């Protein structure tokens, strides 16, 4: 039996764990990272900290097995990260500026992102100001729970007045790309590595 509920601060460790265990294009990324908290610091922690009203978890008898994380306004969220989240991480993780990009370890790749975060595309934000991340462990997949998680988030974003939501998906994660397209997401931007930015009008 699955339950979807609003996340609480007590879920932080579970969110970080799931973030890591889905970090290899949807598969378990535990083997890729020496620091098991690093992925969560970028892609889970700040959402629970600064936008908890848009963080929903999927729970079964064994515990939390998935989540969707969202923000209402990406620009406002990015400003908050730059002032209140990234400074502590930058003090903790050095910028691997002297390591060539192709030689960086997965940890160093994320450390570089902490110091040089990507700039959101204004053309995307003008129509799709909200964004999200969703991750489910295998035991929560294939049962319609991902769609239900997203519908909970979409409802909250609509109620707050968002006109659209976007997300990024890696080129290797073709299963996720198909899932999002099936839900009505359309391609907004494409990249040379096969990665996509997809958007959905709310």
BELBELZI-V132646 format. One record per residue. N is the residue number from 1. PHI is phi as a letter, one per 20 degrees, with the letter a starting at -180 (999 if undefined). PSI is psi in whole degrees, -180 to 180 (NA if undefined). Layout:
N_PHI_PSI + N_PHI_PSI
This chain:
1_999_128 + 2_d_149 + 3_c_138 + 4_d_129 + 5_b_164 + 6_f_138 + 7_f_159 + 8_c_166 + 9_g_-27 + 10_f_-14 + 11_e_0 + 12_g_-48 + 13_f_-39 + 14_f_-41 + 15_f_-44 + 16_f_-41 + 17_f_-47 + 18_f_-39 + 19_g_-43 + 20_f_-41 + 21_f_1 + 22_c_15 + 23_e_-8 + 24_d_72 + 25_l_41 + 26_n_-18 + 27_e_173 + 28_f_122 + 29_d_14 + 30_g_-39 + 31_f_-15 + 32_e_-27 + 33_d_132 + 34_f_-36 + 35_e_108 + 36_f_-10 + 37_e_-13 + 38_f_-45 + 39_f_-44 + 40_f_-33 + 41_f_-32 + 42_e_-41 + 43_d_4 + 44_c_-55 + 45_g_-48 + 46_f_-25 + 47_f_-44 + 48_f_-32 + 49_f_-44 + 50_d_-14 + 51_b_50 + 52_f_-22 + 53_f_-9 + 54_d_26 + 55_d_116 + 56_c_142 + 57_d_151 + 58_d_127 + 59_c_140 + 60_c_-168 + 61_f_-23 + 62_e_-4 + 63_p_-168 + 64_f_129 + 65_c_9 + 66_a_168 + 67_b_161 + 68_c_134 + 69_d_130 + 70_c_165 + 71_c_147 + 72_f_-47 + 73_c_111 + 74_f_-41 + 75_f_-46 + 76_f_-41 + 77_f_-44 + 78_f_-40 + 79_f_-42 + 80_f_-42 + 81_f_-43 + 82_f_-32 + 83_e_-36 + 84_c_-4 + 85_c_-51 + 86_f_-32 + 87_g_-43 + 88_f_-38 + 89_f_-37 + 90_f_-31 + 91_f_-29 + 92_e_-36 + 93_d_120 + 94_f_149 + 95_f_120 + 96_f_51 + 97_f_-26 + 98_e_1 + 99_d_125 + 100_f_143 + 101_g_-42 + 102_f_-11 + 103_d_0 + 104_f_142 + 105_f_165 + 106_g_-39 + 107_f_-46 + 108_f_-32 + 109_f_-43 + 110_f_-36 + 111_f_-38 + 112_f_-40 + 113_f_-32 + 114_f_-40 + 115_e_-24 + 116_c_68 + 117_f_146 + 118_f_146 + 119_e_124 + 120_g_144 + 121_f_116 + 122_g_-32 + 123_f_-32 + 124_f_-46 + 125_f_-25 + 126_f_-32 + 127_d_-21 + 128_c_67 + 129_f_-24 + 130_e_158 + 131_b_169 + 132_b_162 + 133_c_140 + 134_c_135 + 135_b_136 + 136_c_138 + 137_f_160 + 138_g_-37 + 139_f_-13 + 140_d_1 + 141_e_157 + 142_m_15 + 143_c_14 + 144_n_3 + 145_f_-32 + 146_f_-44 + 147_f_-43 + 148_f_-39 + 149_g_-48 + 150_f_-39 + 151_f_-36 + 152_f_-44 + 153_f_-46 + 154_g_-42 + 155_f_-43 + 156_f_-41 + 157_f_-41 + 158_f_-44 + 159_f_-31 + 160_e_-3 + 161_n_12 + 162_f_134 + 163_e_-18 + 164_a_158 + 165_c_145 + 166_c_168 + 167_b_161 + 168_d_143 + 169_c_136 + 170_f_156 + 171_f_-29 + 172_e_-16 + 173_e_65 + 174_f_-30 + 175_f_-44 + 176_f_-39 + 177_g_-44 + 178_f_-41 + 179_g_-47 + 180_f_-41 + 181_f_-38 + 182_f_-29 + 183_e_-5 + 184_o_2 + 185_f_145 + 186_c_156 + 187_f_128 + 188_d_-38 + 189_b_146 + 190_c_151 + 191_c_162 + 192_f_-25 + 193_e_6 + 194_n_-8 + 195_f_154 + 196_c_151 + 197_d_123 + 198_d_149 + 199_c_155 + 200_c_128 + 201_f_136 + 202_e_NA
